């Protein structure tokens, strides 16, 4: 199966596999069967085998999976070994919280800089990440590798900012603006994060127990 034909559902399960395998490694588990892995994750063994078959052959029948090797393989598929470069636009409350608390390095991303309009923030740093003036943004992108931009800016300027960055060559966006961003360029990828969607999903489950 070609990688471009793999379903979004399978792709979205890969980080769950990676997270679970990382946790298994920390517990000292060396080998695991698809059945046992499925029990850990509340996924059927057949679903796991089907998902993994999209990317090649992992494990041996009757022998199971080597946990560390499988974790490494899935990490490679996810690109955690590619040392992606990332910047954050918006160093306010949410941007500040992400820089302080999110373990970017464990997912293969290096945070190089943050940008903000607030002159009280510009010139400072958050956990070693320098906060630069928005006026420096265009020149920075032209002279540095930027694989992903994290957007934590007001909704009203989100699409305009994304369009500007796409013109500068940015292809990846982790979007926390709570609006659906889009582009006519098929190479540009958005991951639009909506906190309310997650909470409303929980609301549905509680309401329909």
DAVENBEL-V749031 format. One record per residue. N is the residue number from 1. RES is the residue in three letters. PSI is psi in degrees with one decimal (none if undefined). OMEGA is omega as a letter, one per 20 degrees, with the letter a starting at -180 (none if undefined). Layout:
N|RES|PSI|OMEGA + N|RES|PSI|OMEGA
This chain:
1|UNK|130.4|r + 2|UNK|145.1|a + 3|UNK|-34.8|a + 4|UNK|-13.8|a + 5|UNK|0.2|a + 6|UNK|134.7|a + 7|UNK|154.6|r + 8|UNK|-34.1|a + 9|UNK|-42.1|r + 10|UNK|-45.5|a + 11|UNK|-39.4|a + 12|UNK|-17.1|r + 13|UNK|-22.0|a + 14|UNK|-46.2|r + 15|UNK|-32.2|r + 16|UNK|-42.7|r + 17|UNK|-46.0|a + 18|UNK|-44.0|r + 19|UNK|-43.7|a + 20|UNK|-40.6|r + 21|UNK|-35.1|r + 22|UNK|-41.9|r + 23|UNK|-39.5|r + 24|UNK|-40.2|r + 25|UNK|-41.8|a + 26|UNK|-24.2|r + 27|UNK|-2.8|r + 28|UNK|14.8|r + 29|UNK|126.1|a + 30|UNK|-38.4|a + 31|UNK|146.1|a + 32|UNK|145.6|r + 33|UNK|163.0|r + 34|UNK|-33.1|r + 35|UNK|-47.2|a + 36|UNK|-38.9|r + 37|UNK|-39.7|r + 38|UNK|-39.3|r + 39|UNK|-37.1|r + 40|UNK|-33.4|a + 41|UNK|-1.4|a + 42|UNK|43.4|r + 43|UNK|144.3|a + 44|UNK|150.8|r + 45|UNK|-36.8|a + 46|UNK|-35.4|r + 47|UNK|-41.2|r + 48|UNK|-47.3|a + 49|UNK|-38.9|r + 50|UNK|-43.2|r + 51|UNK|-47.8|a + 52|UNK|-31.2|a + 53|UNK|-18.8|r + 54|UNK|-18.9|a + 55|UNK|2.5|r + 56|UNK|-164.8|a + 57|UNK|123.4|r + 58|UNK|137.7|r + 59|UNK|177.4|r + 60|UNK|141.2|a + 61|UNK|129.8|a + 62|UNK|-4.7|a + 63|UNK|-27.3|r + 64|UNK|-161.2|a + 65|UNK|138.1|r + 66|UNK|118.0|a + 67|UNK|-47.1|a + 68|UNK|-41.1|r + 69|UNK|-41.6|r + 70|UNK|-41.3|r + 71|UNK|-43.5|r + 72|UNK|-41.3|a + 73|UNK|-45.1|a + 74|UNK|-37.2|r + 75|UNK|-39.7|r + 76|UNK|-43.1|r + 77|UNK|-39.8|r + 78|UNK|-14.1|r + 79|UNK|18.4|a + 80|UNK|-11.7|r + 81|UNK|12.9|a + 82|UNK|0.1|r + 83|UNK|60.5|r + 84|UNK|147.8|r + 85|UNK|134.9|a + 86|UNK|144.4|r + 87|UNK|157.1|r + 88|UNK|130.6|r + 89|UNK|111.8|a + 90|UNK|96.3|a + 91|UNK|26.7|r + 92|UNK|-147.9|a + 93|UNK|-50.8|a + 94|UNK|-45.4|r + 95|UNK|-41.9|r + 96|UNK|-44.7|a + 97|UNK|-41.2|r + 98|UNK|-45.4|a + 99|UNK|-36.4|a + 100|UNK|-35.4|a + 101|UNK|-22.7|a + 102|UNK|128.9|a + 103|UNK|71.4|a + 104|UNK|-38.2|a + 105|UNK|-27.0|a + 106|UNK|-11.9|r + 107|UNK|10.9|r + 108|UNK|17.8|a + 109|UNK|137.6|r + 110|UNK|120.3|r + 111|UNK|113.1|a + 112|UNK|-32.1|a + 113|UNK|159.6|r + 114|UNK|152.5|a + 115|UNK|144.3|r + 116|UNK|156.8|r + 117|UNK|-23.7|a + 118|UNK|111.5|a + 119|UNK|-16.0|r + 120|UNK|-21.0|r + 121|UNK|-34.8|a + 122|UNK|134.2|a + 123|UNK|-14.5|r + 124|UNK|-165.5|r + 125|UNK|158.8|r + 126|UNK|113.8|a + 127|UNK|41.6|r + 128|UNK|-4.7|r + 129|UNK|119.7|a + 130|UNK|142.9|r + 131|UNK|117.9|a + 132|UNK|160.7|r + 133|UNK|141.5|r + 134|UNK|-26.1|r + 135|UNK|-19.3|a + 136|UNK|-5.6|a + 137|UNK|-51.3|a + 138|UNK|-48.1|a + 139|UNK|-36.8|r + 140|UNK|-47.6|a + 141|UNK|-34.3|r + 142|UNK|-24.1|a + 143|UNK|0.4|a + 144|UNK|154.4|r + 145|UNK|123.9|r + 146|UNK|106.8|a + 147|UNK|-37.0|a + 148|UNK|139.8|r + 149|UNK|129.1|r + 150|UNK|124.5|a + 151|UNK|116.1|r + 152|UNK|60.2|a + 153|UNK|168.8|r + 154|UNK|147.1|a + 155|UNK|-39.6|a + 156|UNK|-24.9|a + 157|UNK|5.7|a + 158|UNK|-53.4|a + 159|UNK|-38.8|r + 160|UNK|-43.0|r + 161|UNK|-41.9|r + 162|UNK|-44.0|r + 163|UNK|-42.1|r + 164|UNK|-43.4|a + 165|UNK|-36.6|r + 166|UNK|-40.0|r + 167|UNK|-30.5|a + 168|UNK|-5.0|r + 169|UNK|2.8|r + 170|UNK|135.9|a + 171|UNK|-11.4|a + 172|UNK|135.3|a + 173|UNK|127.3|r + 174|UNK|105.3|a + 175|UNK|113.7|r + 176|UNK|19.1|a + 177|UNK|-5.6|r + 178|UNK|23.7|r + 179|UNK|151.5|r + 180|UNK|112.2|r + 181|UNK|153.3|a + 182|UNK|166.3|r + 183|UNK|148.7|r + 184|UNK|-11.2|r + 185|UNK|115.2|a + 186|UNK|-15.9|r + 187|UNK|-15.2|a + 188|UNK|129.5|a + 189|UNK|132.0|r + 190|UNK|138.0|r + 191|UNK|100.2|a + 192|UNK|116.3|a + 193|UNK|125.9|r + 194|UNK|101.4|a + 195|UNK|-37.3|a + 196|UNK|-33.4|r + 197|UNK|-43.5|r + 198|UNK|-42.9|a + 199|UNK|-38.7|r + 200|UNK|-32.3|r + 201|UNK|-43.0|r + 202|UNK|-40.1|r + 203|UNK|-43.2|r + 204|UNK|-45.4|a + 205|UNK|-39.0|r + 206|UNK|-42.6|a + 207|UNK|-22.9|a + 208|UNK|31.8|r + 209|UNK|none|none
